[in-house]
Every structure is written in C-alpha cells, then in structure tokens.
Amino acid sequence: MEKFFKEVSLVILGLILSTGTSLAANDKLVIFDWAGYEDPGFFEDYMKKYKKAPDYSFFADEEEAFQKIRTGFRADLAHPCSQSAVKWREAGIIEPIDTSRLKNWSKVMANFKNIEGFYHGGKQWLVPIDWGATAITYRTDKVSEAEASTLQSFINPKFKGRISIPDNTDDAYALAFLANGIKDWKKASMRDLEDASNFLRKVHKNVRTYWQDPADLKQLMASKEILISWAWNETAVALIAENHPVKMKIDTKEGASTWVCGYVKMANAPGSEQKAYDFIDAFLSDSAATYLLTEWGYGHTNENVMNRIGKENGFASLDTYTKNTLMQSPLSHKIREQMIKDFEKIKAGY
C-alpha cells in the first residue's frame, strides 16, 4: 500500500511539473470596461492571434468601477479616463505599463502620453487610446436650434420627462459646471460645487432616466421618448447612421465636456500578462483607430490614422477639439468625494 501511494504521488508530481505553466497562471484575459467596447472591431489583431475574445465585465461610472476593484474584483485591464488616473494610481490598484512591449506605442501622439496622471515618476500608468466629448445631443425634429444652443434647456420645463443624462458623476457635474459658466473645474470652490449640485437638482425634475449604456439611450432617442440627452459621440453617430434626425452640438453657448481614456494594467491581475499587452497593442493599431473614428465617432491617439482622416471626421487635434470645453481632469479629493455624495442624493430626489 505504501508503494502504491508513492507511485500515485510521483504521477501527480509529474503532472504538476509538466503543466506547471498552465497551473501557475490563468490563461484568460478579463477586461473591465464601458459597455460597447467589447466590439471585436477594436482588437482584430488580438482575435487573429488568440481566436477568442477576452471576458468582459462592465461599469457605467468610474467611481463604481473603483469601489468594485477596492472590494476585491479582479481584472487584467480596465478602461478609466483622464479624471481618474491619479486616484487609481494613488490607491495602488494599477501598476506601470512596460511600453517597450507594445509595438504600436510609437504611433501614439506625444501630447497624449504625458496627460496628467498618465505618466508619473518616469513610468507610464495609462496607455491613452480614445478621446471625445460629452455634449448636448438632440432630436432636430423636436428641439429647435436655439434650444439646442444652450445647456439651460436641460432645466427647461418644456422638456420635463424628455431628458436623459449619464448615471455618471463626472459627466453629470461637467454639465452642471459648464451650465454655471465654469470651464475649469480644478479651479472650482466648494460654493461652485454647491451651485453645480443645485443645477443638477433642477435637471433631475426633467430627467426621464439616467442612462448607463449608450445602446439604451440610442433606443430611447430613436423612439422619441428622449428628446435631449447629455451623451457621448457614439450616440449621435449611431442614430444618424439609421437616418434619425439627431445632432450632437459641442459649440453651445456654455460649451461641452471633453475627455481622454485608455487602458491600465491592474495590480495583481489574474490572467495572462502577454495577452494583456497584445490586447492593448491591438487597440493601438491602424485598423482599430480607423474603426473607432469612422464607426463610433471617437478620436484615437494613433497619429498615423488621425493625420490621415482625423480632420474630416471632426478631430483636427486635441488642442482644437478641447478649446472652450471643460476637460475632465483630476480633481481634489475633497471636491470629488462631495460630488459623489451629492449626486447620489440628487438621483434619489434630495
């Protein structure tokens, strides 16, 4: 019997040694992302190599994503934006990215690489990929050009029950600060924040729904349930492609909000590190940049593609695109935490 157990033990040990790599690391890749970014058109090169898409989990708000990660959710890559990069790094939930492992890194425009929070301490913490706006988006058959030219239309009683804004703290407060004449929220005081919260309380009276998935917002606008929304580029692009009379207006009296997003490598990631780098690289490729720009209406950081077709698609340069907008950048912890608390109360009717 003792001999039998020894032989079994040797067999098990042999299996462990022969499959050590697969047992030591999870071969899956888990992406924590915004809904819609699971589209394989964004990572064709990855699909060609691995034949299978990554696993996805989605979030609608970066604070929601941050808290989920802090409570133990594990992913390999996540997709935060310019206002969150510093917070995520300081919380220790992300780790530096070795850009030497990205063959397409040289294609990324230099002015994106060094955005606040993306590059720090000689290390790259976020690979910038997509950029765009959150702006008033409206049905031209139901909303006049004059009404669409001011953010005050979000509180116009005429549109009661026909308004939608994101269930997203940063986008919501970008709207509120802009409506109150503030284009740099880093200079905002606590009094300015109070005024912004009061504006959102007025908006709440008109809100039919706080959208989380752009696909849901698209359906609501297509059915004419929503006439005015505070939305990302893709909503107007998708609706116009289906011949709906919809327009996104960045140059309102008060302006629009702009942002830059990208991928971060999560600390203690459970899956394949090589797959994570291959995924980012695929998203930086010329084909992914072209697809993001022409099919989804967002800008890309790939300089080759943007120089070739960026201007004709509404993205001349980051500087011109963000001029006279509120760029979503990192905020003081005090302001940001109060924003989060206030927004939850506002949505609840307080």
CORGIKA-V926979 format. One record per pair of residues at least 12 apart in sequence whose C-alpha atoms are under 6 Angstrom apart, sorted by the first residue. I is the first residue (numbers start at 1). J is the second residue. If there is no record, write none. Layout:
# CORGIKA-V926979
((I | J) (I | J))
This chain:
# CORGIKA-V926979
((26 | 271) (27 | 271) (27 | 272) (28 | 271) (29 | 54) (29 | 271) (30 | 54) (30 | 55) (30 | 56) (30 | 75) (30 | 76) (31 | 56) (31 | 75) (31 | 77) (31 | 78) (32 | 56) (32 | 57) (32 | 58) (32 | 78) (33 | 58) (33 | 78) (33 | 79) (34 | 58) (34 | 59) (35 | 58) (42 | 283) (42 | 288) (43 | 282) (43 | 283) (45 | 282) (46 | 279) (46 | 282) (60 | 212) (61 | 168) (75 | 269) (76 | 266) (76 | 269) (77 | 264) (77 | 265) (77 | 266) (78 | 263) (78 | 264) (79 | 262) (79 | 263) (80 | 261) (81 | 260) (81 | 261) (82 | 260) (82 | 261) (82 | 329) (83 | 328) (83 | 329) (83 | 330) (85 | 117) (86 | 117) (93 | 266) (93 | 267) (94 | 265) (94 | 266) (94 | 267) (95 | 265) (95 | 267) (96 | 124) (96 | 125) (97 | 124) (97 | 125) (102 | 281) (104 | 281) (104 | 284) (107 | 302) (107 | 303) (108 | 301) (108 | 302) (108 | 303) (109 | 301) (109 | 303) (126 | 263) (126 | 264) (127 | 262) (127 | 263) (128 | 261) (128 | 262) (129 | 262) (129 | 300) (129 | 301) (130 | 260) (130 | 261) (130 | 299) (130 | 300) (131 | 259) (131 | 260) (131 | 298) (131 | 299) (132 | 258) (132 | 259) (132 | 298) (132 | 299) (133 | 232) (133 | 257) (133 | 258) (134 | 231) (134 | 232) (134 | 257) (135 | 230) (135 | 231) (135 | 250) (135 | 256) (136 | 229) (136 | 230) (136 | 248) (136 | 249) (137 | 228) (137 | 229) (137 | 247) (137 | 248) (138 | 227) (138 | 228) (138 | 246) (138 | 247) (139 | 227) (139 | 245) (139 | 246) (140 | 245) (140 | 246) (149 | 252) (149 | 253) (150 | 252) (150 | 253) (151 | 179) (154 | 203) (155 | 202) (155 | 203) (160 | 206) (161 | 206) (161 | 207) (161 | 208) (162 | 208) (162 | 226) (162 | 227) (163 | 206) (163 | 207) (163 | 208) (163 | 226) (163 | 228) (163 | 229) (164 | 207) (164 | 208) (164 | 209) (164 | 210) (164 | 229) (165 | 210) (165 | 229) (165 | 230) (166 | 210) (166 | 211) (167 | 210) (167 | 211) (167 | 212) (176 | 196) (176 | 199) (177 | 196) (178 | 254) (183 | 326) (184 | 326) (186 | 331) (201 | 346) (218 | 235) (233 | 297) (234 | 296) (234 | 297) (236 | 248) (255 | 325) (256 | 325) (257 | 325) (257 | 326) (257 | 327) (258 | 327) (259 | 327) (259 | 328))
